[in-house]
Amino acid sequence: MTWEREKMGKFVLTGLFVLLITIISSGIILPGSARAEEEGYGPGTDKWKFELGAYFPAVKTNLTVGVGDQEINMEDVFGLSEDEAIWRLDGYWRFAQKHRLGFGYYRLNRDAQRGLAKEIIIDGKTWQAGALVDTDLTMDFYQLSYLYSLYQGGKWEISGLLGAYWVRAKLEFAYAAAVTNPVPPPDFLTASDRFESDTFEGPLPFLGMAFEYYITPKWLATVKGGYFQLTINDYEGKILNLGAKLEYQFTKRFGLGLGYDGFQLNVKADDGEGFAEVDYTYSGVQLFGVLRF
């Protein structure tokens, strides 16, 4: 399964690279008069931009839900889906030619029911092998950023950005049934009311760069990246985000885009409340509509 995902990821990246080279080549050989007649945008010429569409990330989640407990891979142990399809919103408001306010939101909600293959420890309590467990993990990501255009040319816009993710993660475990060992055997399942719920909520700032290349007024290629690490008292977090997109404007206002985005989040809270540690990674393809004016 892992090998297949890696192979698919390489295939998608290769396809995006070939498409990018093709589009750039087309833009280079396109006659200047034809480019001038195209209706679209250039660096610093739009005011609002909205991107709304589907995102297909392959997800991996490791967590520790009590200080000193074992690390648990949510996909392997509890059967949470590794491949998701979710809605995602991104965009910005250009309130001055070189100044933009970016925003974004998406929610990843996964649930599963699985019998435990081995004994695990959650918040100091033993959940025995064979127990049937219901699991629900919901993660909300709100993003706000300020972008300043360091350079605006005829085709290029290069921006530095300062922003923050507000992350809210809620995890619930519940015994659907528990294995008991009566005398005499055999083992059998019996109902249980054991339930655990933990929530983490807080900001994660980040610094980054965005490179936007207007191949023609209708075609735009974007590469961006961001990173930050922060430690405050008993709280430690780090975030890494890399992505690339291609967009085409069918009209002055409406377009379509294809992208590939990767994200890594690590949060530690050692105060004994909520999660002790969450390590969350994803990467996948985006297909989205574009509204600009």
ZIRA-V732470 format. One record per pair of residues at least 12 apart in sequence whose ideal C-beta (glycine too) atoms are under 6 Angstrom apart, sorted by sequence separation. I is the first residue (numbers start at 1). J is the second residue. If there is no record, write none. Layout:
BEGIN
i:I j:J
i:I j:J
END
This chain:
BEGIN
i:91 j:103
i:147 j:159
i:148 j:160
i:177 j:189
i:178 j:190
i:211 j:223
i:245 j:257
i:246 j:258
i:61 j:74
i:116 j:129
i:227 j:240
i:266 j:279
i:90 j:104
i:147 j:161
i:177 j:191
i:178 j:192
i:210 j:224
i:245 j:259
i:115 j:130
i:116 j:131
i:226 j:241
i:265 j:280
i:89 j:105
i:145 j:161
i:146 j:162
i:244 j:260
i:115 j:132
i:175 j:192
i:208 j:225
i:225 j:242
i:264 j:281
i:88 j:106
i:145 j:163
i:208 j:226
i:243 j:261
i:144 j:163
i:175 j:194
i:224 j:243
i:263 j:282
i:86 j:106
i:206 j:226
i:242 j:262
i:113 j:134
i:174 j:195
i:207 j:228
i:223 j:244
i:262 j:283
i:86 j:108
i:143 j:165
i:206 j:228
i:241 j:263
i:59 j:82
i:112 j:135
i:173 j:196
i:205 j:228
i:222 j:245
i:58 j:82
i:141 j:165
i:142 j:166
i:240 j:264
i:58 j:83
i:59 j:84
i:111 j:136
i:172 j:197
i:221 j:246
i:260 j:285
i:261 j:286
i:239 j:265
i:57 j:84
i:110 j:137
i:171 j:198
i:220 j:247
i:259 j:286
i:140 j:168
i:238 j:266
i:56 j:85
i:81 j:110
i:109 j:138
i:170 j:199
i:219 j:248
i:80 j:110
i:139 j:169
i:218 j:248
i:237 j:267
i:54 j:85
i:55 j:86
i:108 j:139
i:169 j:200
i:218 j:249
i:257 j:288
i:80 j:112
i:138 j:170
i:236 j:268
i:55 j:88
i:79 j:112
i:107 j:140
i:168 j:201
i:204 j:237
i:206 j:239
i:257 j:290
i:78 j:112
i:137 j:171
i:235 j:269
i:79 j:114
i:106 j:141
i:204 j:239
i:255 j:290
i:78 j:114
i:136 j:172
i:234 j:270
i:52 j:89
i:105 j:142
i:166 j:203
i:234 j:271
i:135 j:173
i:51 j:90
i:104 j:143
i:164 j:203
i:165 j:204
i:51 j:91
i:134 j:174
i:253 j:293
i:50 j:91
i:103 j:144
i:164 j:205
i:49 j:91
i:134 j:176
i:49 j:92
i:102 j:145
i:163 j:206
i:247 j:290
i:131 j:175
i:132 j:176
i:48 j:93
i:102 j:147
i:132 j:177
i:162 j:207
i:47 j:94
i:100 j:147
i:131 j:178
i:161 j:208
i:131 j:179
i:130 j:179
i:160 j:209
i:70 j:121
i:98 j:149
i:128 j:179
i:159 j:210
i:69 j:121
i:5 j:58
i:44 j:97
i:158 j:211
i:157 j:212
i:65 j:122
i:66 j:123
i:78 j:135
i:156 j:213
i:65 j:123
i:66 j:124
i:155 j:213
i:155 j:214
i:123 j:196
i:122 j:196
i:200 j:274
i:199 j:274
i:200 j:275
i:198 j:274
i:198 j:275
i:44 j:152
i:43 j:152
i:43 j:157
i:65 j:198
i:42 j:214
i:40 j:217
i:38 j:216
i:40 j:218
i:38 j:217
i:38 j:218
i:35 j:216
i:27 j:215
i:27 j:216
i:24 j:215
i:23 j:215
i:23 j:219
i:67 j:272
i:40 j:249
i:67 j:276
i:64 j:276
i:39 j:252
i:64 j:277
i:63 j:278
i:62 j:279
i:61 j:280
i:60 j:281
i:59 j:282
i:57 j:282
i:58 j:284
i:57 j:284
i:56 j:284
i:56 j:285
i:55 j:286
i:54 j:287
i:53 j:287
i:53 j:288
i:53 j:289
i:51 j:288
i:52 j:289
i:51 j:290
i:50 j:291
i:49 j:292
i:16 j:260
i:48 j:293
i:46 j:292
i:12 j:285
END
